[in-house]
Amino acid sequence: MSEIVRAQEVPAYTMMTGEIYDLIYADKDYQGQAAKLTELIDSNCESGGNRVLEAACGTGTYMQFLDPHFSVDGFDLSAEQVVAAKKRLPDARIEKADMLDFDMGGQYDAVLCLFSSIGYLKTKENLDKAIANMAKHTLPGGLVIVEPWLRAEDIKPGHISIEQGKNEQLAVQRMGKLVQKGTISSLAMHHMIGTERGIEHFVETHELAVYTDEEFTDAFHKAGLSIEIDPEGLTGRRLCIGKKPAQ
Ligand SMILES: C[S@@+](CC[C@H](N)C(=O)[O-])C[C@H]1O[C@@H](n2cnc3c(N)ncnc32)[C@H](O)[C@@H]1O
């Protein structure tokens, strides 16, 4: 008789190692998006330097493609993702820290928060805190660039996502279902991980807030930043482009 397979339920980014994350997003056009960000920063930033900080940098793939042009630091809440990012960029400064209270001890020409990471903060109060902290880490004339989670009108409750990836040691199949609870999108992500030891199944629930353009505008203004919202952005999810007044 075959073994009974039980899925392990764990919080987001507990069992999703950097290797699994990179296999899931192997087809994401990080290089093309980093080129767009480079152009955006070069044509809008007035702080005179080339230091960039990526908040919630994950495994560091944006950092890798921004690196030749900028000097890039990063941080992430997940210890697993930080280990993977350090492996990718051994010379960069990459810390384990929270967007709500990170302290990198200095200011940057641009602070970035990409691929909907801001959604994980879940409340407007936390959004205000994180944007204020990003603004604090930005030089006068510098930029804060945030890529939100989806707009309310783009959410499809019940939507099933499916991704897969494979290398020589590991095969990943991920299927997720989106349930919308008020302003929170709850994504139960089922991962099947195949290695020579067998096939493991774990479920991570990712919860992301749907913030409106008005909420972003309010958070940026409270933090002393001007804001423009590009409705398309890098991936159709909008891009909030904040600027700190030059002194
Ligand atoms: C969708 S991933 C994006 C990672 C990376 N920016 C990329 O585009 O590949 C979201 C990231 O946000 C991080 N994260 C979630 N909440 C966070 C917080 N409060 N502070 C810092 N990082 C956080 C997660 O650990 C995860 O690496």
PDBQT file of the ligand as one rigid body, heavy atoms in Angstrom, charges set to zero:
ROOT
HETATM    1  C1  LIG A 301       7.591  38.195  -3.917  1.00  0.00    +0.000 C 
HETATM    2  S1  LIG A 301       9.062  38.206  -2.961  1.00  0.00    +0.000 S 
HETATM    3  C2  LIG A 301      10.012  39.453  -3.827  1.00  0.00    +0.000 C 
HETATM    4  C3  LIG A 301      11.485  39.280  -3.642  1.00  0.00    +0.000 C 
HETATM    5  C4  LIG A 301      12.350  40.092  -4.616  1.00  0.00    +0.000 C 
HETATM    6  N1  LIG A 301      12.123  41.514  -4.472  1.00  0.00    +0.000 N 
HETATM    7  C5  LIG A 301      12.076  39.652  -6.042  1.00  0.00    +0.000 C 
HETATM    8  O1  LIG A 301      11.469  40.424  -6.772  1.00  0.00    +0.000 OA
HETATM    9  O2  LIG A 301      12.448  38.526  -6.386  1.00  0.00    +0.000 OA
HETATM   10  C6  LIG A 301       8.573  39.027  -1.471  1.00  0.00    +0.000 C 
HETATM   11  C7  LIG A 301       9.696  39.159  -0.466  1.00  0.00    +0.000 C 
HETATM   12  O3  LIG A 301       9.244  40.010   0.593  1.00  0.00    +0.000 OA
HETATM   13  C8  LIG A 301       9.872  39.572   1.785  1.00  0.00    +0.000 C 
HETATM   14  N2  LIG A 301       9.167  40.178   2.929  1.00  0.00    +0.000 N 
HETATM   15  C9  LIG A 301       7.894  39.963   3.343  1.00  0.00    +0.000 A 
HETATM   16  N3  LIG A 301       7.606  40.732   4.411  1.00  0.00    +0.000 NA
HETATM   17  C10 LIG A 301       8.719  41.461   4.675  1.00  0.00    +0.000 A 
HETATM   18  C11 LIG A 301       9.053  42.450   5.657  1.00  0.00    +0.000 A 
HETATM   19  N4  LIG A 301       8.162  42.824   6.582  1.00  0.00    +0.000 N 
HETATM   20  N5  LIG A 301      10.291  42.988   5.635  1.00  0.00    +0.000 NA
HETATM   21  C12 LIG A 301      11.214  42.596   4.720  1.00  0.00    +0.000 A 
HETATM   22  N6  LIG A 301      10.955  41.653   3.762  1.00  0.00    +0.000 NA
HETATM   23  C13 LIG A 301       9.730  41.104   3.734  1.00  0.00    +0.000 A 
HETATM   24  C14 LIG A 301       9.779  38.058   1.692  1.00  0.00    +0.000 C 
HETATM   25  O4  LIG A 301      10.663  37.409   2.578  1.00  0.00    +0.000 OA
HETATM   26  C15 LIG A 301      10.114  37.857   0.210  1.00  0.00    +0.000 C 
HETATM   27  O5  LIG A 301      11.488  37.631   0.008  1.00  0.00    +0.000 OA
ENDROOT
TORSDOF 0
